[in-house]
Amino acid sequence: MNTRQLLRSELSIDVDEQIRILRATPEGEAGAALMTVVRHPDFRVHLITLGKGVQIGWHSNPGQVSVECVAGLIRVHTLHRDYDLPASESLGLGREVGHDVEALRDSAFIVTISRPEADVPALFGFGRWVLPSQESAVPTLQ
């Protein structure tokens, strides 16, 4: 997993290049990979790739969430509605809104989580919040 911490006030990445890198990792080849692009105690940006048919199980986040599909087509299921997000579309979710994500095609999306009044845990493990262990900071799929 490639993790970058925003140390200055600006950061630029080539999203297409990072998608290619993620898909070439063992996790990406297995169907799901995550890269933390920005990590602050109160703000996270993750790039996630999913192979067609791969799902991230039901979960919620403690902060405000933005999901932007940058490649492929994902479906976000909430209690009240399903949202199909093709590339270039985004969805905002409020705190603790339960949802899951399904890749209808090979897909990539950016998840931004903002929780200004408290620390956001260090990494998002699919379906749950986890803190990295000393041995590994790579989240596992359940």
ABEGO torsion letter per residue (X at the ends): XBBBBBABABBBBBAAAAAAAAAABAAAAAGBBBBBABBBAABBBBBBBBBBGBBBBBBBBABBBBBBBABEBBBBBBAABBBBBBBGBBBBBBBGBBBBBBBABBBBBBBBBBBAABBBBABBBBGBBBBBBAABABBBBX
